[in-house]
Amino acid sequence: MKKRFIALSFLLAIAAALSAQNKPIVTDIQAIAAKGTRINIYWTLPQNPEPQITKLLIYRDTRPISSYSQLSNAYFLAELPAEACGYTDSVSDYNDYFYAVIAFTDRPFDLILVSMNSTVEGVHLIAPQQKDIEAKKKNDEKLYTDGTLRETPLPFINYVEGQGQGDSLISDEVAKEATQFSSYSTKNGRSPVSPYFFEEDLISPDSGDDFLLFEVLKNTFVQEKYEESIVLLNKLNGTNISESVRNRVLFYIAEAYFFTGDFEEAAKGFVKVAQVYPLQTKIWMNYTLDRIAIPE
């Protein structure tokens, strides 16, 4: 019965696609399970729709969404800007979930086409394997004290010398807040500093926010194109990404400023994530403050 439903839905979608080219309706919707509790949903926006889309509404249900009236019982997830083409959902169980994206003009465009703006098959979280649980337990049991970094090799990275003494001074407010993360200064000379990468970003993810961040790092940060990296990371930070990815993005932006020699912006950046990554921030604040003349 399910196969017949999918086949019928597919045929209806093909027929409707011919008349939906300029309609305010998204197409090619996909839902993919990501790491942890996240499910990533993607779709394609129409080209020059009439009327123009003003916002998008995304819904979730535990059964296929095949009619607009069904949305009254579905779970409303979020209101997104008209240019959005993806969303990350977070669930707490292993049920199958179905999604629909509704375009809003001056009113909701109440057309639902399965496989176009509504998913055909349910998607559920990926249950962790026993070896992953054991590996996580092993990592959790190991303590990293005194500000030491995790023992994970960095990919394709050469050591980079310090970029020289910065001319400008950070503000007194930033300096005061930053010094609480610094316990020493390398007064006897500067050691070469290599970029730090979080473990999540050492292996290419299948999809989702982690994949977008990995691609930016691979194409810019790893190749020491730090100015370009700042631009792309800031652009990624302005999109709808998960909090964990956003925190790592902010940390990499601060690192990138460090390697461009803009130590004032680097210090400000590290302060933003100091509560999230206290050990890493402490180390990088030491590197940064060592290159800034702070008034006594």
N, C-alpha and C positions, 0 to 999 in steps of 0.2 A: 504494500500500500504506500509506503514511504517513497519507494522508487517511482511509482506512478505519479505521486505528488511532485517530486523533483522534476521529472520529465515534463509534466504539464506546465509547471512553473517556468521551466527553461524555454519552452515554446512560446509561452505568453510574453516572456521577457524579450525574446527576439522580435516578436511582432510589435511590441510596444516601443522598442528601441528606435524603430524607423520614424516614429512620430515624436520621439522625445529628444531629438537632437538639440533643439533650442528651448525646450521646456525647462522651467526651474526645478529640476530634479537631479539628484546625484546618481551616479552609476558605478558599477564595478565594486560594490561594497564587499569588504573582506574583514573577517574577524580572526585573529591569530593569538593563541596563548603565548605569553612571554614568560619571563622569569618571575618566580614568586607568586604573588596574587594578582598579577596584571594581565589584562587582555587588551591587545591593540586593535583598533578598528580603523580601516582606511577606506577611502572612496575617491571617485573622480568627479570633479566639478564640471558642470556644463559650460560650453563656450558661448559667451554672449547670450545668456538666457533672456527670454521675454515673458513676463516682466523680470526686472532685476531682483536677485536674491538679497535680502537684508540681513538674514541670520539663519542659522541652522539649529534644529532641535534633534537630539539623539535620545533614543529610547532603548530599553532592554526588557526582554521577557524570557520566560522559561519554555515558550513554545513559539513556533514560527509566526512572524508578524506578517499577515497577508491582507489586512484591511485597515483602513484608517480608524474605523470604529473600535478596533481592538486596542488602540493606544490608550483608551480611557482606563484600561486595566493593566497596562504595561507600566514599568518603572521609568520615570523621567530622569535621565542622567544629567544633562547639561544643555545650556544654550551657548552656542559657539558663534564666532564671527563668520561673515559670509564667505571669507576666503579660506576657512579651515578645511583641511582635507584629511584629518586624522584625529583620533582621540584615544586616550588610555583609560580604560575602566579598571576598577579594583574590586574583586569579589573575595568572599571568605569561605567558599565551599567549592565542591567539584561537580555542581549541576551543569547541565548543558544550557547555554545562553544564546539567545538570538537578538539581533540588533536591527534597528531601522533609523534612518536619517531623513528628517523632513525639512524641506526647504521652506523658508518663510519669506513672503514678499510683503504685500500689504495685509496678507492673511496667510495662514498655513496652506501650502499646496498639498491638498489631501489625496494625492495619488501615491499608492504603494505598489511597487513592482518587485516581486521576489527576484533576487539575484542582482537587482539594480540598486535600489535604495533600501533593500531589506535582505538580510542574510538567509541563505537556504538551509544550511546545516548548522547545528548547534556547536558551540565551542566551549571547552571546559579547561580548567587549570591542569597543568601537567604535574602529576604526583611525583614527589622527589623519590629517587631510587635509594636503596639502602646504603650504597657506597657514597652517595652524596651526603646523606645524613651523617655517616661516620666521619667523612672528611671535614664537614662543618664542625662536628663535635671536637675533632682533633684540633682544628684551628682555634675554636673558642677556648679550649683548655690552655693554649699557650698564651702567656702574658708578654706584652711588649712594654717594657718599662724604660724610664729615663729618656723618653722621647725617641726611642729607636724606631726605624721604619720596618715594615714587614719584609721578610726575606724572600722577595719575589723578583726575579730578573726582569729588567726592562727591555722591551723589544726595539732593536734597531736604533739604539741611542748612543751617540758619542758624548764624551764629557765636554762640557762647555765652560769656558773660563768666565769669571765675573766680567760684567760689561763695563766696569769703570765706576768712578765716583760720580754720584748724581749731584747736580748743582742746586736743585731746588730742595726746600725743606718741607716735610710733612707738617700739618697743622699741629698745634699743641695738644688738641683734643685727641687726634689720631695717635700721636706719639705717646700720650699718657696711657691710652687704652692698649697700644701695641706692646709697651714695655712689660706688661704683666705676663706676656707670653715668652719673654726672653730672659734666660737665666745666665747667659754668658755672651761674650763677644770674642771673636777670633782676632785678638789684638796682635798676635804673632804672625799674621799673614792670612791670606784667603786661600782656602782649598778649592779645587775645581768643584763645581756644582753640576750635577746631572738632573734632568727633569724627573719628577716623581709621577708615577702612574698608579692609579688605584687598581686593585686586582680585577675588578669587574671589566676594566678596559684593556686588559692584556690579551684577551681572546675575542675574536669577532663574533658578536651575537647574531642570532638568526634574523631578528627584525626588531622593530620598536625603537624607543628612545635611545636605548643603549647602542643600537646599531648606528643611529644618526651621529651620536657623539663619537663612536669609534671611527667612523669615516672622516670626521673633521680632524681628529687627532692624527690619523694615519696620513692624510693628505697635506696637512699643514704643520702641526705641532711636532710630529716625529721627524719631519724634514727640516726642522728649525726655521720654518716660515712663521715666525711668531706674530708679526704684525697682521698677516692674513688670518692667522689663527684667532686673534682677538676679534676681528670683524665677524668671522663665521660663528664663533662661540657666543658672541653677543646676540647674533641673529637667532641662534638656536635657543638661547635663554629667553627670547621674546615669544617663543611658541608654547603650545600646551604640552609640556613635558612633565614627567613625574618629579616629585620633590627630591628623590635621591639623585636622579640625573642632574637636576638643576644645581644641587649643591656641588657636585663634582665639576660641572661646567664653570661655576663661579671660582672654584679653586684653580682650575686650569687657566682661567683668564688672569688671575693674580700671578700665576707662574709665568705666563706669557709676558706680562708687563715686566716682571723681574728680568727676563732674558732679553728684553728690548732695552733695558737700562732705565726704564721709568720706575724707579724704586718707590716713589711716592704713591703712585697708583697701585703698585704691587702691595704695599703695606695696607692701603685702604681695602684692597680686595681680600687679603688674608683675614683682616678683622671681621669681615662679613660672615666668614665660615668658621670662625674660631671656636664657637660653641659646638659645631658639628664635628669638626676634626681637630680636637685640641692638641694632640701629639704632633701631627703633621704641621699644624699652624705654628706651634712653638719653634720647630726646626726652621721653617721658612722665614719666620720673623727674625730669627737670629741672622740668617743669611742677608735679609733685607736691611735690617737696622745696622748691620756691619758696614753697609755701603751708603748709609745716610748720615750726614752730620747732624746729630740731634743736640740742640742747645741745652746746656745744663741748667 
